[in-house]
């Protein structure tokens, strides 16, 4: 026999479970709507540029349209890849295999492999890089993806002044990425690692809004820590691994 007190507790827990399920469904709906919007945008753009390409006979204009089309296709491919990665990480059964890796070497590889892109973005990062190996427990492929997403976040949302510091602190490998932002008032630091979060004025058709959410999940899978901070107009991302 269930008395009144325990019956009330059961009803409360049932309501809480129902509310949690409803919030999960709403989050799933928002997720699909946001992703559909971000995929539809470059597709619509592609359709327009293919039409322009078809209608013009000017060789220079055709070359320009082809270049834009190629860029849109690459952006769409990146969005779909991020969606695939995010849904895979959301699966409870997915685990990143860990092994000993040189975090310092991976950071330097990432920075210098994007040399042409830094120039294209008219950025010359100020580098302070610890010499020698910085061994941590992690995963080379996952580390590369995290570093790529952090660097892309700088390109999409930062100004020209970038500072990158790689160091060892109390047995931990630390990477600090700082960049100047033009409109700090539009950045909500508490939401940086939320899926689909984009600062309003920095919203880009080439970004899925999943990059930093993926970075956080991968870092946590490797038992590391990733944090964001904003002081005046300087935005910072800090990575720490043991």
C-alpha positions in Angstrom: 0.0 0.0 0.0 1.4 3.4 -1.0 0.6 6.2 1.5 -0.1 9.8 0.4 3.4 11.0 1.1 5.1 8.4 -1.2 2.4 8.8 -3.8 3.1 12.6 -4.0 6.8 11.8 -4.4 6.1 9.4 -7.2 3.9 11.9 -9.0 6.6 14.6 -8.7 9.2 12.2 -10.2 6.9 11.3 -13.0 6.2 15.0 -13.8 10.0 15.7 -13.7 10.6 12.7 -16.1 7.9 13.9 -18.4 9.3 17.5 -18.3 12.8 16.2 -19.1 11.5 14.1 -22.0 9.6 17.1 -23.3 12.7 19.4 -23.1 14.8 16.7 -24.9 12.3 16.5 -27.7 12.2 20.3 -28.0 16.0 20.4 -28.1 16.0 17.7 -30.8 13.5 19.8 -32.8 15.6 22.9 -32.4 18.7 21.0 -33.4 17.1 19.7 -36.6 15.7 23.1 -37.5 19.0 24.9 -37.0 20.9 22.3 -39.0 18.4 22.3 -41.8 18.6 26.1 -42.0 22.4 26.1 -42.1 22.5 23.4 -44.8 19.8 25.1 -46.8 21.6 28.5 -46.9 24.7 27.3 -48.9 22.5 25.1 -51.1 20.3 28.2 -52.0 23.5 30.2 -52.7 24.8 27.4 -54.9 21.6 27.4 -57.0 21.9 31.1 -57.5 25.6 31.0 -58.6 24.9 28.0 -60.9 22.2 30.1 -62.6 24.6 33.1 -62.9 27.3 30.8 -64.4 24.8 29.5 -66.9 23.7 33.0 -67.9 27.1 34.6 -68.5 29.6 34.1 -71.3 32.3 36.4 -69.7 35.3 34.2 -69.0 36.4 36.2 -65.9 32.9 36.1 -64.4 32.7 32.4 -65.1 36.0 31.8 -63.3 34.8 33.9 -60.3 31.5 32.1 -60.1 33.2 28.7 -60.3 35.5 29.7 -57.4 32.6 30.8 -55.3 30.7 27.6 -56.1 33.7 25.6 -55.0 34.0 27.5 -51.7 30.3 26.9 -51.0 30.6 23.2 -51.7 33.6 23.0 -49.3 31.6 24.8 -46.7 28.7 22.4 -47.1 31.0 19.4 -46.8 32.5 20.8 -43.6 29.0 21.4 -42.1 28.0 17.8 -42.9 31.2 16.5 -41.5 30.7 18.4 -38.3 27.1 17.2 -38.0 28.3 13.6 -38.4 31.0 14.1 -35.8 28.6 15.7 -33.3 26.0 13.0 -33.6 28.7 10.3 -33.2 30.0 12.0 -30.0 26.4 12.3 -28.7 26.2 8.5 -28.8 26.8 7.1 -25.3 28.6 4.1 -26.8 31.2 6.2 -28.6 34.6 6.5 -26.9 37.9 8.1 -28.1 40.8 5.6 -27.7 43.5 7.2 -25.6 47.3 6.8 -26.0 50.4 8.8 -25.3 50.8 11.7 -27.7 53.0 14.8 -28.1 50.5 17.7 -27.6 53.3 20.3 -28.3 54.1 18.7 -31.7 50.4 18.6 -32.6 49.9 22.3 -31.8 52.9 23.3 -33.9 51.8 21.1 -36.8 48.3 22.7 -36.7 49.6 26.2 -36.6 52.1 25.9 -39.4 49.9 23.7 -41.6 47.5 26.6 -41.8 50.2 29.2 -42.7 48.5 30.1 -46.0 45.1 30.5 -44.3 46.6 32.8 -41.7 47.9 35.0 -44.5 44.5 34.8 -46.3 42.8 36.0 -43.1 45.5 38.8 -42.8 46.5 37.5 -39.4 50.0 37.1 -38.0 49.7 35.3 -34.6 52.1 36.2 -31.9 53.5 32.8 -30.9 55.1 31.7 -27.6 55.7 28.0 -27.9 57.3 25.7 -25.4 60.2 23.8 -26.8 60.5 20.1 -26.7 57.8 17.4 -26.3 54.7 17.8 -24.1 53.4 14.3 -23.6 49.8 13.8 -22.6 47.2 11.1 -22.6 45.0 11.8 -25.7 44.3 10.9 -29.3 46.2 12.4 -32.2 43.2 12.6 -34.5 40.9 14.0 -31.9 43.5 16.6 -30.8 43.9 17.7 -34.4 40.1 18.2 -34.7 40.0 20.2 -31.5 42.9 22.4 -32.6 41.3 22.9 -36.1 38.0 24.0 -34.5 39.7 26.4 -32.1 41.7 28.0 -34.9 38.7 28.2 -37.2 36.8 30.0 -34.4 39.6 32.6 -34.4 39.3 33.1 -38.1 35.5 33.4 -38.1 35.0 35.6 -35.0 38.3 37.3 -34.2 40.3 40.4 -35.3 43.8 40.5 -36.6 45.6 40.4 -33.3 46.1 36.9 -32.1 48.3 35.5 -29.3 49.0 31.8 -28.9 50.9 30.5 -25.9 51.9 26.8 -25.4 53.4 26.0 -22.1 53.7 23.4 -19.3 52.2 24.3 -16.0 52.4 22.0 -12.9 52.6 18.9 -15.1 49.8 19.9 -17.4 50.2 20.9 -21.1 48.4 24.2 -21.6 47.4 26.0 -24.8 46.1 29.6 -24.5 44.6 31.2 -27.7 43.7 34.8 -27.4 42.2 37.1 -30.0 40.8 40.6 -30.2 37.1 40.8 -31.0 35.3 43.8 -32.5 32.0 43.4 -30.6 32.5 41.8 -27.2 29.0 42.9 -26.2 27.6 40.3 -28.5 29.5 37.3 -27.1 28.0 35.3 -24.3 30.9 33.3 -22.8 28.6 31.0 -20.9 27.2 29.7 -24.3 30.4 29.4 -26.3 30.3 25.6 -26.1 26.6 25.2 -26.8 25.7 23.6 -30.1 24.6 26.2 -32.8 25.7 29.2 -30.7 27.0 32.0 -32.9 27.6 35.6 -31.8 25.0 37.5 -33.7 27.2 39.9 -35.7 29.6 37.0 -36.5 27.0 34.6 -37.9 28.5 33.0 -40.9 27.0 30.8 -43.7 30.3 28.8 -43.6 29.9 27.8 -40.0 27.6 25.1 -38.5 27.8 26.5 -35.0 28.9 23.0 -33.9 32.7 23.5 -33.9 33.2 24.5 -30.3 30.6 22.0 -29.0 32.6 19.3 -30.8 35.8 20.6 -29.3 34.4 20.5 -25.8 33.1 16.9 -26.2 36.4 15.7 -27.6 38.4 17.4 -24.9 36.3 15.8 -22.2 36.6 12.4 -23.9 40.4 12.9 -23.5 40.0 13.9 -19.8 41.1 17.4 -20.6 39.6 20.8 -19.9 38.5 23.6 -22.2 37.4 27.0 -21.0 36.5 30.3 -22.5 36.9 33.8 -21.1 36.3 37.4 -22.2 38.1 40.4 -20.7 37.1 43.7 -22.3 37.8 43.0 -26.0 40.1 40.0 -25.6 38.5 36.6 -26.0 40.4 33.5 -24.8 40.2 29.8 -25.2 42.3 27.6 -22.8 43.1 23.9 -23.3 44.6 21.8 -20.6 45.7 18.1 -20.7 47.6 15.8 -18.4 
